[in-house]
Amino acid sequence: MDIFGMGLTVAGLCAFETISSIDNAVINAEVLGTMDQKARRWFLTWGLLIAVFLVRGVLPWLIAVTVLLFAIGLARTMQAPDDYQQGATVKIMYLHVPAAW
């Protein structure tokens, strides 16, 4: 990917994040207007912690680790030796059996 493609991807993600944040702010303002004081305080405390720290902080790292581990597992599957009876066709079980769980 060239520098233009990377810049376009980053710009698109920034636009998406901005639009999502504005949409969430409008919805939250409407919801907060209908809540009593105790529920509003709980929502602002825990809701913001979950939204900011978990979704925007932890989730991207979990996605990156998942993609990395999937790539490592796929590479190791392809490097596994062939079965002595079924040959290379048995390697499909490395993907299908875990997917069944």
Beta strands, then each sheet from edge to edge (+ up, - down):
end
